[in-house]
Amino acid sequence: MSNTPSGSEATSPRDASLDPVRVRRAVIAKWTLLANRVGYLFVALAMALFFMAFLFGFTAVMATMVIVTFVIGCVLLAPSIILGYGIKAADRDDRERGL
């Protein structure tokens, strides 16, 4: 008899800390949340800059700052929102399967 567990008993399906896919998913979820927060911060900054430029007068510098901050926000938000929904769907699928 061998003391080594068989393939189905090697890792408990409830133990998420040993599953490399779940560990990687958690890391991606952490970075996705950070990108989401920073992206929304840049969009809010772009809106604030736009209203400041609207009140005090549009200059080339203000217009450039509004555009740059808005583009940075969109570049961060687009993939982070998509990855966030994918991670939530994968977690929900794991729960439905009992993994």
Summary of the structure (lengths in Angstrom):
residues: 99
radius of gyration: 22.1
end to end distance: 28.6
largest distance: 82.4
contacts: 229
relative contact order: 0.13
helix: 76%
strand: 0%
